[in-house]
Amino acid sequence: MNRKVIIIGSGPAGLTAATYAARANLQPLVFEGAQPGGQLTITTDVENYPGFPDGIMGPDLMDKFREQAKRFGAECCFKHVTKVDLNSNPFKIWVGDETYTANSIIIATGATARLLGLESEKELMGHGVSACATCDGFFFKDKKVFVVGGGDSAMEEANFLTKFASDVQIIHRRAELRASKIMQDRVINNPKVNIQWNTTLEDIEGNVNDGVSAAVLRDTISGDLRTEECDGVFLAIGHTPNTELFDNFLDLDDKKYIRTDNDSTKTSVSGIFACGDVQDSIYRQAITAAGSGCMAAMDAEKFLEIIESS
């Protein structure tokens, strides 16, 4: 059966788009993907989403998003899209051997924080390990934290964390930073920040109940290992937008984020809309993702009205 709109992704952007599309009687079908609920499902306390003055657990928040979308008639499937064909309308979507068609598609596949690949990093994510200082910095008041990275993102995260943490240590594998000069100067001139040059993070100590207790560091010149106590580890080595499926069809920027028109979620293909972190390399917040999900549903609704009347 051909659908009016299919939504790929189920984070704040995708599920907000589903709610708005369902309320517009577009009967959206949502493919939730490999990580239903998106990045917030690996977050513990969410304290900066409006309407929850006492905070809310990330998975619980996304369950509420999903319940609201389904209440208005959105169909949510725990399936992963494996292939698309955006060359002509109706567009084709494959989920394994199953084929679906739609007159419009909302892409909300998000972006994935780059990780180091440590087992402890995965285990302690949301329990002292984070990839978002804006989201989690508040929990580290008067604490010692490590920031891994050497680019602008790492400098920005480190500076932001000094609003809360008493000691911010940047862990960088080289003898010089990749960040822009202005960002470097801000960090170097901040008395709360120290840079540990020629150093890599080898392991993180702690547990899910008590959080992070220490980090194992390696001197890249001597090869020596050392263990330093800390309360948190922030990974700031970049994000990868989940755009592999669309690489041959849509206009992407040099970082592989989907380009959208100004003040719109329209992509380079008419009828295809993108929202959330898959097209936002700057803010990457749940609230901004949800806002762009609303925009995408409204843009899709207008598009469908035009093709139905023509």
C-alpha positions as CSV (number, residue, x, y, z in Angstrom):
1,M,0.0,0.0,0.0
2,N,1.3,3.4,-0.9
3,R,1.7,5.8,2.0
4,K,1.3,9.6,2.1
5,V,4.3,9.9,4.4
6,I,7.0,7.5,5.8
7,I,9.2,8.7,8.6
8,I,12.7,7.1,8.9
9,G,14.0,7.5,12.5
10,S,12.4,7.7,15.9
11,G,14.3,10.2,18.0
12,P,12.7,13.5,19.1
13,A,12.6,14.7,15.5
14,G,11.1,11.6,14.0
15,L,8.4,11.1,16.7
16,T,7.5,14.8,16.8
17,A,7.1,14.6,13.0
18,A,4.9,11.5,13.5
19,T,2.6,13.3,16.0
20,Y,2.1,16.4,13.7
21,A,1.7,14.2,10.6
22,A,-0.8,12.0,12.4
23,R,-2.8,15.0,13.6
24,A,-2.9,16.2,10.0
25,N,-4.5,12.9,9.1
26,L,-1.5,11.8,7.0
27,Q,-1.4,8.3,8.7
28,P,2.4,8.2,9.0
29,L,4.4,5.0,9.1
30,V,7.5,5.3,11.3
31,F,10.4,3.0,10.9
32,E,12.2,3.3,14.2
33,G,15.5,2.0,13.1
34,A,18.4,0.3,14.8
35,Q,18.1,2.5,17.9
36,P,14.4,3.1,18.7
37,G,14.0,6.4,20.5
38,G,17.4,7.7,19.2
39,Q,20.3,9.0,21.2
40,L,18.1,9.8,24.3
41,T,17.7,6.2,25.0
42,I,21.3,6.0,26.2
43,T,20.9,9.1,28.4
44,T,19.9,8.8,32.0
45,D,18.5,12.1,33.5
46,V,17.2,14.7,31.0
47,E,16.9,17.9,32.9
48,N,16.7,20.5,30.1
49,Y,13.6,19.4,28.2
50,P,10.7,21.8,28.9
51,G,7.7,20.5,30.9
52,F,9.7,18.2,33.2
53,P,10.9,20.4,36.2
54,D,12.1,17.3,38.1
55,G,13.8,15.8,35.0
56,I,13.0,12.6,33.3
57,M,14.9,9.6,32.2
58,G,15.8,9.6,28.5
59,P,14.1,6.3,27.6
60,D,11.0,7.4,29.5
61,L,10.8,10.6,27.6
62,M,11.0,8.8,24.3
63,D,8.3,6.4,25.4
64,K,6.1,9.4,26.0
65,F,6.9,10.8,22.5
66,R,6.0,7.4,21.0
67,E,2.7,7.1,23.0
68,Q,1.7,10.6,21.9
69,A,2.4,9.9,18.2
70,K,0.5,6.6,18.4
71,R,-2.5,8.2,20.1
72,F,-3.1,10.2,17.0
73,G,-2.8,7.3,14.7
74,A,0.9,7.0,13.8
75,E,2.1,3.5,13.1
76,C,5.5,2.8,14.7
77,C,7.4,-0.3,13.5
78,F,10.6,-1.5,15.1
79,K,12.2,-2.1,11.7
80,H,15.4,-0.9,10.1
81,V,15.4,0.6,6.6
82,T,18.1,-1.0,4.5
83,K,17.7,0.7,1.1
84,V,15.9,3.6,-0.6
85,D,15.2,4.8,-4.1
86,L,14.5,8.6,-4.2
87,N,14.7,9.0,-8.0
88,S,11.0,9.2,-8.6
89,N,7.7,9.7,-6.8
90,P,6.3,7.5,-5.3
91,F,9.6,6.9,-3.5
92,K,10.6,3.3,-2.6
93,I,11.9,2.1,0.7
94,W,13.1,-1.4,1.5
95,V,13.1,-3.1,4.9
96,G,15.0,-6.3,4.2
97,D,12.9,-8.0,1.5
98,E,9.8,-5.9,2.1
99,T,9.2,-2.9,-0.2
100,Y,7.2,0.2,0.8
101,T,6.2,3.3,-1.3
102,A,5.4,6.8,-0.2
103,N,4.6,10.2,-1.7
104,S,6.8,11.9,0.8
105,I,9.6,10.9,3.2
106,I,10.8,12.6,6.4
107,I,14.3,11.6,7.2
108,A,15.1,11.8,10.9
109,T,18.0,9.3,11.2
110,G,20.1,11.5,13.5
111,A,23.8,11.6,14.0
112,T,26.0,9.2,16.1
113,A,28.7,10.5,18.4
114,R,32.1,9.1,17.5
115,L,33.4,6.9,20.2
116,L,36.8,5.4,21.0
117,G,35.6,1.8,20.9
118,L,36.3,1.0,24.6
119,E,34.1,-1.6,26.3
120,S,34.1,0.6,29.5
121,E,33.0,3.6,27.4
122,K,29.9,1.8,26.2
123,E,29.1,0.3,29.6
124,L,29.4,3.7,31.4
125,M,27.7,5.9,28.8
126,G,25.1,7.9,30.7
127,H,26.8,6.9,34.0
128,G,29.7,9.4,34.0
129,V,30.6,9.1,30.3
130,S,28.9,11.5,27.9
131,A,29.2,12.9,24.4
132,C,27.3,16.1,25.2
133,A,28.5,18.7,27.7
134,T,25.4,20.9,27.2
135,C,23.2,17.9,28.1
136,D,25.2,16.6,31.1
137,G,27.6,19.3,32.3
138,F,25.2,20.3,35.1
139,F,25.7,16.9,36.8
140,F,29.4,17.6,37.4
141,K,29.3,20.6,39.7
142,D,32.7,21.0,41.5
143,K,33.9,17.7,39.9
144,K,37.0,16.8,37.9
145,V,36.3,15.8,34.3
146,F,38.2,14.8,31.2
147,V,37.4,16.0,27.7
148,V,38.8,13.8,24.9
149,G,39.6,15.6,21.6
150,G,41.6,18.4,20.0
151,G,39.2,20.2,17.7
152,D,36.7,23.1,18.0
153,S,34.1,20.8,19.5
154,A,36.4,19.7,22.3
155,M,37.4,23.2,23.1
156,E,33.8,24.3,23.2
157,E,32.8,21.4,25.4
158,A,35.8,22.1,27.8
159,N,34.9,25.8,28.1
160,F,31.3,25.0,28.7
161,L,32.1,22.5,31.4
162,T,34.1,25.1,33.4
163,K,30.7,26.6,34.3
164,F,30.2,23.6,36.5
165,A,33.3,21.4,37.0
166,S,36.2,22.6,39.1
167,D,38.8,20.9,37.1
168,V,38.7,20.2,33.3
169,Q,41.4,18.2,31.7
170,I,41.7,18.0,27.9
171,I,43.2,14.7,26.7
172,H,44.8,15.1,23.3
173,R,46.9,12.6,21.5
174,R,49.1,15.2,19.7
175,A,51.5,18.0,20.7
176,E,49.2,20.7,19.2
177,L,45.5,21.2,18.8
178,R,43.5,21.1,15.6
179,A,41.1,23.7,16.9
180,S,40.9,27.2,15.5
181,K,43.2,29.8,17.1
182,I,40.3,31.7,18.8
183,M,39.0,28.5,20.4
184,Q,42.5,27.5,21.5
185,D,43.1,30.8,23.1
186,R,39.8,30.6,25.1
187,V,40.9,27.2,26.5
188,I,44.5,28.2,27.2
189,N,43.4,31.3,29.0
190,N,40.8,29.5,31.1
191,P,42.4,28.8,34.6
192,K,40.1,25.8,35.1
193,V,41.4,24.0,32.0
194,N,44.6,22.0,31.6
195,I,45.7,20.2,28.5
196,Q,47.4,16.9,28.7
197,W,49.5,16.7,25.5
198,N,50.5,13.5,23.8
199,T,48.0,11.5,25.8
200,T,45.3,8.9,24.9
201,L,42.5,7.5,26.9
202,E,43.0,3.7,27.2
203,D,40.3,2.8,29.7
204,I,37.7,4.2,32.1
205,E,37.2,2.8,35.6
206,G,33.9,2.8,37.5
207,N,30.5,1.1,37.5
208,V,26.9,2.0,36.5
209,N,25.9,2.5,40.2
210,D,28.6,4.8,41.3
211,G,29.7,6.3,38.0
212,V,33.2,7.0,36.7
213,S,36.1,6.9,39.3
214,A,39.2,7.1,37.2
215,A,40.7,7.0,33.7
216,V,43.7,5.1,32.4
217,L,45.9,7.3,30.2
218,R,48.8,6.5,28.0
219,D,51.8,8.7,27.1
220,T,52.0,8.5,23.4
221,I,55.8,9.2,23.4
222,S,57.0,6.9,26.2
223,G,54.1,4.5,26.1
224,D,53.8,4.6,29.9
225,L,50.4,4.1,31.4
226,R,49.0,6.0,34.4
227,T,45.7,6.1,36.2
228,E,44.1,9.4,37.3
229,E,41.1,9.9,39.4
230,C,38.2,11.7,37.8
231,D,34.4,12.0,38.0
232,G,33.4,12.1,34.4
233,V,34.7,11.7,30.8
234,F,33.3,13.7,27.9
235,L,34.0,12.5,24.3
236,A,34.3,15.3,21.8
237,I,35.8,13.7,18.8
238,G,32.9,14.5,16.5
239,H,29.6,13.2,15.2
240,T,28.8,11.1,12.1
241,P,25.4,11.8,10.5
242,N,23.5,8.7,9.6
243,T,23.2,9.5,5.9
244,E,24.7,6.5,4.2
245,L,21.3,5.5,2.7
246,F,20.9,8.9,1.0
247,D,24.4,9.6,-0.2
248,N,23.6,9.0,-3.9
249,F,20.3,10.9,-3.9
250,L,20.5,14.0,-1.7
251,D,22.7,17.0,-1.5
252,L,25.0,16.6,1.5
253,D,27.5,19.0,3.0
254,D,31.2,18.2,3.4
255,K,30.5,16.5,6.7
256,K,27.8,14.4,5.1
257,Y,24.9,16.2,6.8
258,I,21.8,16.6,4.7
259,R,21.5,20.2,3.3
260,T,18.1,21.8,3.7
261,D,16.7,25.1,2.4
262,N,16.9,28.1,4.8
263,D,14.0,28.2,7.2
264,S,12.7,24.9,5.9
265,T,13.3,21.1,6.0
266,K,13.1,20.7,2.3
267,T,16.0,18.8,0.7
268,S,17.4,18.8,-2.8
269,V,14.7,16.3,-3.8
270,S,11.1,17.5,-3.9
271,G,9.0,15.5,-1.4
272,I,12.0,14.5,0.8
273,F,12.4,16.4,4.1
274,A,15.1,16.1,6.8
275,C,14.9,17.1,10.4
276,G,16.9,16.7,13.6
277,D,20.6,15.9,14.0
278,V,20.8,14.4,10.5
279,Q,20.7,18.0,9.2
280,D,21.9,20.0,12.3
281,S,25.6,19.9,13.0
282,I,25.4,22.9,15.4
283,Y,22.8,22.6,18.1
284,R,22.2,18.8,18.4
285,Q,19.6,19.2,21.2
286,A,16.4,17.2,21.8
287,I,14.3,20.4,21.9
288,T,15.7,21.7,18.6
289,A,15.3,18.3,17.0
290,A,11.7,18.2,18.1
291,G,11.1,21.6,16.6
292,S,12.5,20.7,13.3
293,G,10.4,17.5,13.3
294,C,7.3,19.7,13.6
295,M,8.6,21.7,10.7
296,A,9.1,18.6,8.5
297,A,5.6,17.4,9.1
298,M,4.1,20.7,8.2
299,D,6.4,21.0,5.1
300,A,5.3,17.5,4.1
301,E,1.6,18.3,4.6
302,K,1.9,21.4,2.3
303,F,3.8,19.3,-0.3
304,L,1.1,16.6,-0.3
305,E,-1.7,19.2,-0.6
306,I,0.0,20.6,-3.7
307,I,0.5,17.2,-5.5
308,E,-3.0,16.1,-4.6
309,S,-4.6,19.2,-6.1
310,S,-2.5,19.1,-9.3
